[in-house]
Amino acid sequence: MTRTLISSGSPFEEKIAYSRAVVVDGWVFVSGTTGYDYATMTMPDDVADQCRNALSTIAKAVGEAGGQMSDVVQVRYILPDGADFEACWPVLQEVFGAVRPAATMIEARLLDPAMKIEIEVAAKITPPAAPA
């Protein structure tokens, strides 16, 4: 079994002892990802913008693992206020409209009150076909 750890560069990963993503045998498990822009360590106030940032970070991690967002088979959305979820739907439609992974939305408190959404995914990367 091969195991690869992927980091987004977030200081939280070292402080809390986790990886942004772990790749095992073609599976990519991306940790709960919030709306931070990790280049600037800022987070927008708007939940849809946080959703977009989280999905961008997730896409980068899945890409580093050799996959793409169309490889996502499961997604979990965690929001402290479930009423905010509908504002994210257009963003989710852009990213997952053709993919339609299995999904669950959970209402739960997040680490920081400024965080309005956290997203985690599992993806299965199919290796490229061998040349004939």
N, C-alpha and C positions, 0 to 999 in steps of 0.2 A: 504494500500500500504506500503510495507516494502522498506526501502532505506538503502543501505550499501555503505559506502565510503571506497575505497581501495587506499593506498598510496604506492608509490615505494620508498619513502625515499628521493626523489629529493628535494633539497632546493627550487626549483622553485615552487613547489606545494603550499607551505605556502606563498611565496612572491607574487605570482600571484593569489592566492585564488582559486585553483581548486584541484580536485582529479584526481589521475591517472585513476581511474575507478569508476563508479557509477553503482550499481546493483539495479534494480527495477523490481520486479515481474518476475524474470527469465531472464530479459534482462541485458546484461552487455555492458555498453558504455565506451570504453577506449579512453581517451583523446589523442590528437596528441602527439606522442612519438618520440623523436629524437634518434640519435645514441649514446648518452652518455652511458658509463658504470657507473652506479650509485654507484657501490662499490668503484670506484677509482675517479669518476668525471672527467674521461678523455673521449675523443672522437677520434676515428681513422680518418685519412684523407680520406680513401677510402670510396666511397659511398656504395659499396656492404657490407663492414664491418659495416658501420653505419646502414644499413638496417637490417643486422643480429642482431646487438645490440638492435635496436628498437623492432624487433619481439620477441626477448628474453624477454625484459621488458614487452611487451604486453602479451606474453604467461604466464608469472608469474602472472600478474594481473588477467587474465582470469581464471587461475588455482586457485587463491585465492577465486575467486567467485564461484568455484565449477565446472568450465567448462574446456574445452580444445580447442585448436585451430580449431578443426573440427567443433566446434559450431559457428564459425565466419560466419556471413551471409552477412556482408558488410564491405568493406575496402576502405579507401581513402588514396592515396599517394600524398604528397605535396612535390614538389622539386623546388628549385629556378632555376635550369637548367634542363628542360625537357629532354635534350640530355643525361643526366646521368641515366635516368630511365632504359634503356636497360641493363646496367651493373648489375642491381638488379634482373633481371628476373630469373636467376638460383636460387637465394636465395628464391624468391617468389614461384618458382616451388617446391622447397623442402618443404616449409611450407604449401602452399595452393594448390598444384597440384591435390590432390584428393578432396579437399573441394570446390574449384572454387566459392568463394563468389562473389557477385556483387561488382564491383570495379570501381573506378574513379581515374585518375591521374590528378592533378592540378599543374600548374606552378605558383608559388608565392614566394615572398621573405620570408625568415624565420627570426626568432629573431636574430640569430647570423650568420655572414657570413661563419663560419666554419661548420654550419649545412647544410648537403646536401640532407637530406630527413627527412620527418616527416610523421608518419603513425598513423591513427586512425581507430578503428574497432568497430563494433557492433556485439554482439554474443547473441544467444538465447540458454539458457541452458535448456535442457529437463530433468526434474526430473527423477531419477531412477524409474523403474517400481516397483510397490508394489508386494511383494511375493504373489504367487497364493495360 
